[in-house]
Amino acid sequence: MEADPLAQKMKKLRKRLGMTQEQVARDLGITMNSVAMWERGERTPTGLYRKALENWIEQKDGRKK
C-alpha cells in the first residue's frame, strides 16, 4: 500500500529536518506508532489528525513554494 501524499510529505520533511518519528508524534500529540503507520501507508491521517499534520508541515517547512 502506498502512503498518503500528505504522509509522504511529512516523512520527507521529517528527514530533512533530522527529526525522529517520536519527535513528530510528540509535536502532533499522537503516538509514534501512528506516525510510522502513516509513513508506511498502513493508515491515512484523517479528520483532526490530518488538519494537525497539515498545520505541522506548514509550520515546519521554512521553504516557500
PDB file of N, CA, C and O in Angstrom:
ATOM      1  N   MET A   1       0.847  -1.190   0.000  1.00  0.00           N
ATOM      2  CA  MET A   1       0.000   0.000   0.000  1.00  0.00           C
ATOM      3  C   MET A   1       0.887   1.247   0.000  1.00  0.00           C
ATOM      4  O   MET A   1       1.879   1.314   0.726  1.00  0.00           O
ATOM      5  N   GLU A   2       0.525   2.210  -0.806  1.00  0.00           N
ATOM      6  CA  GLU A   2       1.304   3.439  -0.910  1.00  0.00           C
ATOM      7  C   GLU A   2       0.813   4.456   0.121  1.00  0.00           C
ATOM      8  O   GLU A   2      -0.385   4.582   0.373  1.00  0.00           O
ATOM      9  N   ALA A   3       1.757   5.169   0.701  1.00  0.00           N
ATOM     10  CA  ALA A   3       1.423   6.175   1.716  1.00  0.00           C
ATOM     11  C   ALA A   3       0.670   7.349   1.096  1.00  0.00           C
ATOM     12  O   ALA A   3       0.872   7.695  -0.068  1.00  0.00           O
ATOM     13  N   ASP A   4      -0.189   7.941   1.891  1.00  0.00           N
ATOM     14  CA  ASP A   4      -0.923   9.149   1.514  1.00  0.00           C
ATOM     15  C   ASP A   4       0.082  10.242   1.138  1.00  0.00           C
ATOM     16  O   ASP A   4       1.119  10.363   1.792  1.00  0.00           O
ATOM     17  N   PRO A   5      -0.197  11.039   0.105  1.00  0.00           N
ATOM     18  CA  PRO A   5       0.745  12.095  -0.300  1.00  0.00           C
ATOM     19  C   PRO A   5       1.117  13.054   0.843  1.00  0.00           C
ATOM     20  O   PRO A   5       2.256  13.515   0.918  1.00  0.00           O
ATOM     21  N   LEU A   6       0.172  13.349   1.718  1.00  0.00           N
ATOM     22  CA  LEU A   6       0.472  14.230   2.846  1.00  0.00           C
ATOM     23  C   LEU A   6       1.445  13.549   3.809  1.00  0.00           C
ATOM     24  O   LEU A   6       2.353  14.190   4.338  1.00  0.00           O
ATOM     25  N   ALA A   7       1.251  12.251   4.034  1.00  0.00           N
ATOM     26  CA  ALA A   7       2.157  11.498   4.906  1.00  0.00           C
ATOM     27  C   ALA A   7       3.546  11.398   4.281  1.00  0.00           C
ATOM     28  O   ALA A   7       4.552  11.452   4.987  1.00  0.00           O
ATOM     29  N   GLN A   8       3.602  11.253   2.962  1.00  0.00           N
ATOM     30  CA  GLN A   8       4.894  11.220   2.274  1.00  0.00           C
ATOM     31  C   GLN A   8       5.613  12.554   2.438  1.00  0.00           C
ATOM     32  O   GLN A   8       6.827  12.593   2.639  1.00  0.00           O
ATOM     33  N   LYS A   9       4.859  13.643   2.351  1.00  0.00           N
ATOM     34  CA  LYS A   9       5.436  14.976   2.533  1.00  0.00           C
ATOM     35  C   LYS A   9       5.974  15.132   3.958  1.00  0.00           C
ATOM     36  O   LYS A   9       7.044  15.702   4.168  1.00  0.00           O
ATOM     37  N   MET A  10       5.214  14.615   4.937  1.00  0.00           N
ATOM     38  CA  MET A  10       5.652  14.660   6.330  1.00  0.00           C
ATOM     39  C   MET A  10       6.966  13.907   6.498  1.00  0.00           C
ATOM     40  O   MET A  10       7.895  14.404   7.135  1.00  0.00           O
ATOM     41  N   LYS A  11       7.041  12.715   5.932  1.00  0.00           N
ATOM     42  CA  LYS A  11       8.243  11.893   6.064  1.00  0.00           C
ATOM     43  C   LYS A  11       9.456  12.592   5.461  1.00  0.00           C
ATOM     44  O   LYS A  11      10.530  12.628   6.062  1.00  0.00           O
ATOM     45  N   LYS A  12       9.270  13.142   4.271  1.00  0.00           N
ATOM     46  CA  LYS A  12      10.359  13.857   3.596  1.00  0.00           C
ATOM     47  C   LYS A  12      10.827  15.053   4.420  1.00  0.00           C
ATOM     48  O   LYS A  12      12.028  15.276   4.574  1.00  0.00           O
ATOM     49  N   LEU A  13       9.882  15.815   4.944  1.00  0.00           N
ATOM     50  CA  LEU A  13      10.208  16.974   5.763  1.00  0.00           C
ATOM     51  C   LEU A  13      10.867  16.548   7.074  1.00  0.00           C
ATOM     52  O   LEU A  13      11.841  17.158   7.513  1.00  0.00           O
ATOM     53  N   ARG A  14      10.331  15.503   7.692  1.00  0.00           N
ATOM     54  CA  ARG A  14      10.900  14.982   8.942  1.00  0.00           C
ATOM     55  C   ARG A  14      12.360  14.624   8.747  1.00  0.00           C
ATOM     56  O   ARG A  14      13.207  14.975   9.569  1.00  0.00           O
ATOM     57  N   LYS A  15      12.655  13.926   7.659  1.00  0.00           N
ATOM     58  CA  LYS A  15      14.035  13.524   7.398  1.00  0.00           C
ATOM     59  C   LYS A  15      14.919  14.728   7.095  1.00  0.00           C
ATOM     60  O   LYS A  15      16.065  14.798   7.541  1.00  0.00           O
ATOM     61  N   ARG A  16      14.375  15.678   6.330  1.00  0.00           N
ATOM     62  CA  ARG A  16      15.152  16.891   6.010  1.00  0.00           C
ATOM     63  C   ARG A  16      15.504  17.659   7.276  1.00  0.00           C
ATOM     64  O   ARG A  16      16.584  18.241   7.377  1.00  0.00           O
ATOM     65  N   LEU A  17      14.592  17.659   8.238  1.00  0.00           N
ATOM     66  CA  LEU A  17      14.821  18.375   9.495  1.00  0.00           C
ATOM     67  C   LEU A  17      15.617  17.556  10.505  1.00  0.00           C
ATOM     68  O   LEU A  17      15.980  18.062  11.567  1.00  0.00           O
ATOM     69  N   GLY A  18      15.888  16.292  10.178  1.00  0.00           N
ATOM     70  CA  GLY A  18      16.635  15.430  11.087  1.00  0.00           C
ATOM     71  C   GLY A  18      15.834  15.030  12.313  1.00  0.00           C
ATOM     72  O   GLY A  18      16.396  14.803  13.384  1.00  0.00           O
ATOM     73  N   MET A  19      14.529  14.946  12.155  1.00  0.00           N
ATOM     74  CA  MET A  19      13.651  14.599  13.275  1.00  0.00           C
ATOM     75  C   MET A  19      13.325  13.108  13.263  1.00  0.00           C
ATOM     76  O   MET A  19      13.324  12.466  12.213  1.00  0.00           O
ATOM     77  N   THR A  20      13.050  12.574  14.445  1.00  0.00           N
ATOM     78  CA  THR A  20      12.612  11.189  14.562  1.00  0.00           C
ATOM     79  C   THR A  20      11.092  11.132  14.480  1.00  0.00           C
ATOM     80  O   THR A  20      10.409  12.148  14.614  1.00  0.00           O
ATOM     81  N   GLN A  21      10.579   9.936  14.259  1.00  0.00           N
ATOM     82  CA  GLN A  21       9.131   9.746  14.277  1.00  0.00           C
ATOM     83  C   GLN A  21       8.578  10.109  15.652  1.00  0.00           C
ATOM     84  O   GLN A  21       7.477  10.649  15.763  1.00  0.00           O
ATOM     85  N   GLU A  22       9.338   9.814  16.683  1.00  0.00           N
ATOM     86  CA  GLU A  22       8.911  10.134  18.045  1.00  0.00           C
ATOM     87  C   GLU A  22       8.755  11.647  18.233  1.00  0.00           C
ATOM     88  O   GLU A  22       7.799  12.097  18.866  1.00  0.00           O
ATOM     89  N   GLN A  23       9.678  12.423  17.694  1.00  0.00           N
ATOM     90  CA  GLN A  23       9.594  13.879  17.814  1.00  0.00           C
ATOM     91  C   GLN A  23       8.377  14.431  17.079  1.00  0.00           C
ATOM     92  O   GLN A  23       7.693  15.323  17.581  1.00  0.00           O
ATOM     93  N   VAL A  24       8.111  13.897  15.892  1.00  0.00           N
ATOM     94  CA  VAL A  24       6.937  14.332  15.138  1.00  0.00           C
ATOM     95  C   VAL A  24       5.673  13.975  15.908  1.00  0.00           C
ATOM     96  O   VAL A  24       4.756  14.788  16.021  1.00  0.00           O
ATOM     97  N   ALA A  25       5.629  12.772  16.429  1.00  0.00           N
ATOM     98  CA  ALA A  25       4.465  12.319  17.197  1.00  0.00           C
ATOM     99  C   ALA A  25       4.226  13.230  18.395  1.00  0.00           C
ATOM    100  O   ALA A  25       3.086  13.589  18.690  1.00  0.00           O
ATOM    101  N   ARG A  26       5.285  13.596  19.075  1.00  0.00           N
ATOM    102  CA  ARG A  26       5.162  14.485  20.236  1.00  0.00           C
ATOM    103  C   ARG A  26       4.601  15.839  19.811  1.00  0.00           C
ATOM    104  O   ARG A  26       3.721  16.388  20.474  1.00  0.00           O
ATOM    105  N   ASP A  27       5.113  16.373  18.705  1.00  0.00           N
ATOM    106  CA  ASP A  27       4.611  17.652  18.185  1.00  0.00           C
ATOM    107  C   ASP A  27       3.118  17.586  17.877  1.00  0.00           C
ATOM    108  O   ASP A  27       2.379  18.538  18.129  1.00  0.00           O
ATOM    109  N   LEU A  28       2.681  16.444  17.325  1.00  0.00           N
ATOM    110  CA  LEU A  28       1.294  16.289  16.906  1.00  0.00           C
ATOM    111  C   LEU A  28       0.372  15.786  18.014  1.00  0.00           C
ATOM    112  O   LEU A  28      -0.850  15.797  17.863  1.00  0.00           O
ATOM    113  N   GLY A  29       0.960  15.346  19.130  1.00  0.00           N
ATOM    114  CA  GLY A  29       0.153  14.822  20.235  1.00  0.00           C
ATOM    115  C   GLY A  29      -0.447  13.464  19.923  1.00  0.00           C
ATOM    116  O   GLY A  29      -1.553  13.149  20.361  1.00  0.00           O
ATOM    117  N   ILE A  30       0.293  12.654  19.155  1.00  0.00           N
ATOM    118  CA  ILE A  30      -0.162  11.311  18.800  1.00  0.00           C
ATOM    119  C   ILE A  30       0.932  10.312  19.149  1.00  0.00           C
ATOM    120  O   ILE A  30       1.987  10.695  19.653  1.00  0.00           O
ATOM    121  N   THR A  31       0.684   9.031  18.885  1.00  0.00           N
ATOM    122  CA  THR A  31       1.692   8.019  19.171  1.00  0.00           C
ATOM    123  C   THR A  31       2.684   7.912  18.013  1.00  0.00           C
ATOM    124  O   THR A  31       2.372   8.235  16.867  1.00  0.00           O
ATOM    125  N   MET A  32       3.880   7.453  18.347  1.00  0.00           N
ATOM    126  CA  MET A  32       4.899   7.223  17.334  1.00  0.00           C
ATOM    127  C   MET A  32       4.411   6.144  16.366  1.00  0.00           C
ATOM    128  O   MET A  32       4.723   6.188  15.176  1.00  0.00           O
ATOM    129  N   ASN A  33       3.657   5.189  16.870  1.00  0.00           N
ATOM    130  CA  ASN A  33       3.116   4.123  16.036  1.00  0.00           C
ATOM    131  C   ASN A  33       2.219   4.691  14.932  1.00  0.00           C
ATOM    132  O   ASN A  33       2.234   4.199  13.804  1.00  0.00           O
ATOM    133  N   SER A  34       1.447   5.717  15.254  1.00  0.00           N
ATOM    134  CA  SER A  34       0.591   6.342  14.243  1.00  0.00           C
ATOM    135  C   SER A  34       1.431   6.971  13.138  1.00  0.00           C
ATOM    136  O   SER A  34       1.131   6.813  11.955  1.00  0.00           O
ATOM    137  N   VAL A  35       2.477   7.681  13.527  1.00  0.00           N
ATOM    138  CA  VAL A  35       3.365   8.300  12.534  1.00  0.00           C
ATOM    139  C   VAL A  35       3.978   7.217  11.643  1.00  0.00           C
ATOM    140  O   VAL A  35       4.021   7.364  10.421  1.00  0.00           O
ATOM    141  N   ALA A  36       4.446   6.140  12.253  1.00  0.00           N
ATOM    142  CA  ALA A  36       5.064   5.051  11.497  1.00  0.00           C
ATOM    143  C   ALA A  36       4.067   4.418  10.528  1.00  0.00           C
ATOM    144  O   ALA A  36       4.414   4.131   9.382  1.00  0.00           O
ATOM    145  N   MET A  37       2.842   4.201  10.975  1.00  0.00           N
ATOM    146  CA  MET A  37       1.826   3.598  10.104  1.00  0.00           C
ATOM    147  C   MET A  37       1.466   4.532   8.952  1.00  0.00           C
ATOM    148  O   MET A  37       1.242   4.070   7.833  1.00  0.00           O
ATOM    149  N   TRP A  38       1.409   5.839   9.209  1.00  0.00           N
ATOM    150  CA  TRP A  38       1.152   6.800   8.136  1.00  0.00           C
ATOM    151  C   TRP A  38       2.260   6.721   7.094  1.00  0.00           C
ATOM    152  O   TRP A  38       1.997   6.675   5.892  1.00  0.00           O
ATOM    153  N   GLU A  39       3.511   6.704   7.572  1.00  0.00           N
ATOM    154  CA  GLU A  39       4.645   6.689   6.656  1.00  0.00           C
ATOM    155  C   GLU A  39       4.704   5.403   5.836  1.00  0.00           C
ATOM    156  O   GLU A  39       5.129   5.430   4.682  1.00  0.00           O
ATOM    157  N   ARG A  40       4.289   4.290   6.408  1.00  0.00           N
ATOM    158  CA  ARG A  40       4.294   3.010   5.694  1.00  0.00           C
ATOM    159  C   ARG A  40       3.066   2.823   4.810  1.00  0.00           C
ATOM    160  O   ARG A  40       3.001   1.871   4.033  1.00  0.00           O
ATOM    161  N   GLY A  41       2.103   3.714   4.920  1.00  0.00           N
ATOM    162  CA  GLY A  41       0.894   3.606   4.123  1.00  0.00           C
ATOM    163  C   GLY A  41      -0.132   2.648   4.696  1.00  0.00           C
ATOM    164  O   GLY A  41      -1.081   2.270   4.009  1.00  0.00           O
ATOM    165  N   GLU A  42       0.050   2.250   5.957  1.00  0.00           N
ATOM    166  CA  GLU A  42      -0.892   1.333   6.597  1.00  0.00           C
ATOM    167  C   GLU A  42      -2.138   2.051   7.098  1.00  0.00           C
ATOM    168  O   GLU A  42      -3.201   1.444   7.232  1.00  0.00           O
ATOM    169  N   ARG A  43      -2.005   3.321   7.370  1.00  0.00           N
ATOM    170  CA  ARG A  43      -3.115   4.175   7.802  1.00  0.00           C
ATOM    171  C   ARG A  43      -2.998   5.513   7.085  1.00  0.00           C
ATOM    172  O   ARG A  43      -1.934   5.881   6.587  1.00  0.00           O
ATOM    173  N   THR A  44      -4.110   6.228   7.045  1.00  0.00           N
ATOM    174  CA  THR A  44      -4.149   7.553   6.436  1.00  0.00           C
ATOM    175  C   THR A  44      -4.620   8.557   7.468  1.00  0.00           C
ATOM    176  O   THR A  44      -5.632   8.328   8.130  1.00  0.00           O
ATOM    177  N   PRO A  45      -3.903   9.672   7.621  1.00  0.00           N
ATOM    178  CA  PRO A  45      -4.363  10.695   8.564  1.00  0.00           C
ATOM    179  C   PRO A  45      -5.678  11.306   8.076  1.00  0.00           C
ATOM    180  O   PRO A  45      -5.784  11.734   6.927  1.00  0.00           O
ATOM    181  N   THR A  46      -6.669  11.340   8.956  1.00  0.00           N
ATOM    182  CA  THR A  46      -7.981  11.885   8.598  1.00  0.00           C
ATOM    183  C   THR A  46      -8.454  12.855   9.674  1.00  0.00           C
ATOM    184  O   THR A  46      -7.894  12.921  10.769  1.00  0.00           O
ATOM    185  N   GLY A  47      -9.477  13.590   9.341  1.00  0.00           N
ATOM    186  CA  GLY A  47     -10.130  14.478  10.310  1.00  0.00           C
ATOM    187  C   GLY A  47      -9.184  15.467  10.956  1.00  0.00           C
ATOM    188  O   GLY A  47      -8.386  16.125  10.290  1.00  0.00           O
ATOM    189  N   LEU A  48      -9.294  15.555  12.275  1.00  0.00           N
ATOM    190  CA  LEU A  48      -8.465  16.499  13.028  1.00  0.00           C
ATOM    191  C   LEU A  48      -6.982  16.165  12.933  1.00  0.00           C
ATOM    192  O   LEU A  48      -6.138  17.060  12.981  1.00  0.00           O
ATOM    193  N   TYR A  49      -6.659  14.872  12.798  1.00  0.00           N
ATOM    194  CA  TYR A  49      -5.258  14.476  12.670  1.00  0.00           C
ATOM    195  C   TYR A  49      -4.673  14.978  11.352  1.00  0.00           C
ATOM    196  O   TYR A  49      -3.519  15.403  11.298  1.00  0.00           O
ATOM    197  N   ARG A  50      -5.467  14.927  10.304  1.00  0.00           N
ATOM    198  CA  ARG A  50      -4.998  15.427   9.007  1.00  0.00           C
ATOM    199  C   ARG A  50      -4.771  16.935   9.077  1.00  0.00           C
ATOM    200  O   ARG A  50      -3.770  17.442   8.571  1.00  0.00           O
ATOM    201  N   LYS A  51      -5.699  17.642   9.704  1.00  0.00           N
ATOM    202  CA  LYS A  51      -5.565  19.098   9.848  1.00  0.00           C
ATOM    203  C   LYS A  51      -4.325  19.436  10.679  1.00  0.00           C
ATOM    204  O   LYS A  51      -3.580  20.356  10.342  1.00  0.00           O
ATOM    205  N   ALA A  52      -4.107  18.692  11.762  1.00  0.00           N
ATOM    206  CA  ALA A  52      -2.923  18.917  12.600  1.00  0.00           C
ATOM    207  C   ALA A  52      -1.645  18.668  11.804  1.00  0.00           C
ATOM    208  O   ALA A  52      -0.667  19.405  11.936  1.00  0.00           O
ATOM    209  N   LEU A  53      -1.662  17.619  10.972  1.00  0.00           N
ATOM    210  CA  LEU A  53      -0.494  17.315  10.150  1.00  0.00           C
ATOM    211  C   LEU A  53      -0.256  18.407   9.116  1.00  0.00           C
ATOM    212  O   LEU A  53       0.886  18.809   8.894  1.00  0.00           O
ATOM    213  N   GLU A  54      -1.310  18.888   8.488  1.00  0.00           N
ATOM    214  CA  GLU A  54      -1.178  19.991   7.528  1.00  0.00           C
ATOM    215  C   GLU A  54      -0.575  21.218   8.200  1.00  0.00           C
ATOM    216  O   GLU A  54       0.310  21.864   7.639  1.00  0.00           O
ATOM    217  N   ASN A  55      -1.050  21.536   9.389  1.00  0.00           N
ATOM    218  CA  ASN A  55      -0.524  22.687  10.132  1.00  0.00           C
ATOM    219  C   ASN A  55       0.934  22.482  10.513  1.00  0.00           C
ATOM    220  O   ASN A  55       1.736  23.412  10.433  1.00  0.00           O
ATOM    221  N   TRP A  56       1.281  21.261  10.928  1.00  0.00           N
ATOM    222  CA  TRP A  56       2.655  20.945  11.325  1.00  0.00           C
ATOM    223  C   TRP A  56       3.589  21.137  10.128  1.00  0.00           C
ATOM    224  O   TRP A  56       4.654  21.742  10.252  1.00  0.00           O
ATOM    225  N   ILE A  57       3.180  20.619   8.973  1.00  0.00           N
ATOM    226  CA  ILE A  57       4.006  20.747   7.767  1.00  0.00           C
ATOM    227  C   ILE A  57       4.191  22.219   7.411  1.00  0.00           C
ATOM    228  O   ILE A  57       5.300  22.657   7.106  1.00  0.00           O
ATOM    229  N   GLU A  58       3.114  22.965   7.452  1.00  0.00           N
ATOM    230  CA  GLU A  58       3.192  24.394   7.124  1.00  0.00           C
ATOM    231  C   GLU A  58       4.119  25.131   8.088  1.00  0.00           C
ATOM    232  O   GLU A  58       4.896  25.992   7.675  1.00  0.00           O
ATOM    233  N   GLN A  59       4.032  24.791   9.362  1.00  0.00           N
ATOM    234  CA  GLN A  59       4.848  25.443  10.383  1.00  0.00           C
ATOM    235  C   GLN A  59       6.326  25.079  10.245  1.00  0.00           C
ATOM    236  O   GLN A  59       7.195  25.938  10.389  1.00  0.00           O
ATOM    237  N   LYS A  60       6.609  23.811   9.970  1.00  0.00           N
ATOM    238  CA  LYS A  60       7.998  23.327   9.943  1.00  0.00           C
ATOM    239  C   LYS A  60       8.715  23.578   8.625  1.00  0.00           C
ATOM    240  O   LYS A  60       9.942  23.669   8.587  1.00  0.00           O
ATOM    241  N   ASP A  61       7.949  23.688   7.544  1.00  0.00           N
ATOM    242  CA  ASP A  61       8.565  23.836   6.228  1.00  0.00           C
ATOM    243  C   ASP A  61       8.892  25.300   5.972  1.00  0.00           C
ATOM    244  O   ASP A  61       8.031  26.076   5.555  1.00  0.00           O
ATOM    245  N   GLY A  62      10.129  25.666   6.222  1.00  0.00           N
ATOM    246  CA  GLY A  62      10.542  27.058   6.055  1.00  0.00           C
ATOM    247  C   GLY A  62      10.713  27.482   4.613  1.00  0.00           C
ATOM    248  O   GLY A  62      10.789  28.671   4.304  1.00  0.00           O
ATOM    249  N   ARG A  63      10.774  26.491   3.729  1.00  0.00           N
ATOM    250  CA  ARG A  63      10.935  26.815   2.304  1.00  0.00           C
ATOM    251  C   ARG A  63       9.598  27.245   1.729  1.00  0.00           C
ATOM    252  O   ARG A  63       8.563  26.630   1.987  1.00  0.00           O
ATOM    253  N   LYS A  64       9.638  28.281   0.967  1.00  0.00           N
ATOM    254  CA  LYS A  64       8.411  28.764   0.309  1.00  0.00           C
ATOM    255  C   LYS A  64       8.338  28.167  -1.085  1.00  0.00           C
ATOM    256  O   LYS A  64       9.360  27.974  -1.744  1.00  0.00           O
ATOM    257  N   LYS A  65       7.135  27.880  -1.524  1.00  0.00           N
ATOM    258  CA  LYS A  65       6.945  27.295  -2.847  1.00  0.00           C
ATOM    259  C   LYS A  65       7.046  28.360  -3.907  1.00  0.00           C
ATOM    260  O   LYS A  65       6.914  28.064  -5.094  1.00  0.00           O
TER     261      LYS A  65
END
